[in-house]
Amino acid sequence: MDDLSLEKIRSMDYSSMDIKILEIKKILFDFRMKQATRQSFKPHLVKKYKKQLSQIMTIKTEKIIHENMSS
């Protein structure tokens, strides 16, 4: 998965944000399954994807709040 900059995230619409959120949640679930079954995975990627997920969800919430304030 590519690195998402904040500018790229801010330029996304709600549907693409939702798709990206689901993709990242699936990746994190796969990491948890690999860890539970003692398969190898790169643990540093867990932190990276958690950070991306939180950034996307935060920006989505900010957009929603901003739209509600301006209307």
C-alpha positions in Angstrom: 0.0 0.0 0.0 1.2 3.4 -0.8 2.0 6.2 1.7 -0.9 8.6 1.9 0.1 12.2 2.4 -2.3 14.5 4.3 -2.9 16.4 1.1 -4.0 13.3 -0.7 -6.3 12.3 2.1 -7.8 15.8 2.3 -8.5 15.7 -1.5 -10.4 12.4 -1.2 -14.2 12.3 -1.1 -16.2 10.4 1.5 -16.7 7.2 -0.6 -12.9 6.9 -1.3 -12.1 7.5 2.3 -14.6 4.8 3.3 -13.0 2.4 0.9 -9.5 3.2 2.1 -10.6 2.8 5.8 -12.0 -0.7 4.9 -8.8 -1.7 3.1 -6.6 -0.7 6.1 -8.9 -2.4 8.6 -8.7 -5.6 6.5 -4.9 -5.3 6.4 -4.8 -4.8 10.2 -7.1 -7.8 10.7 -4.8 -9.9 8.5 -1.8 -8.9 10.7 -3.7 -9.9 13.8 -4.5 -13.3 12.2 -0.9 -13.8 11.2 0.3 -12.9 14.8 -2.3 -15.3 16.3 -1.2 -18.2 14.1 2.5 -17.3 14.6 3.1 -16.6 10.9 5.8 -14.0 10.0 4.8 -10.4 9.3 6.5 -7.1 9.5 5.5 -5.6 12.8 6.5 -2.0 11.9 3.8 -2.0 9.3 1.1 -2.3 12.0 2.1 1.1 13.4 2.2 2.6 9.9 -1.3 1.4 9.0 -2.8 2.4 12.4 -1.4 5.9 11.9 -2.9 6.1 8.4 -6.2 4.8 9.6 -6.4 7.4 12.4 -5.4 10.2 10.0 -8.1 9.3 7.5 -10.8 9.0 10.1 -9.8 12.3 11.7 -9.8 14.2 8.5 -13.2 12.6 7.5 -14.6 13.8 10.9 -13.1 17.3 10.4 -14.7 17.5 6.9 -18.1 16.4 8.3 -17.9 19.0 11.1 -16.8 21.7 8.8 -19.7 21.0 6.4 -22.2 21.0 9.3 -20.9 24.3 10.6 -21.0 26.0 7.2 -24.6 25.0 6.4 
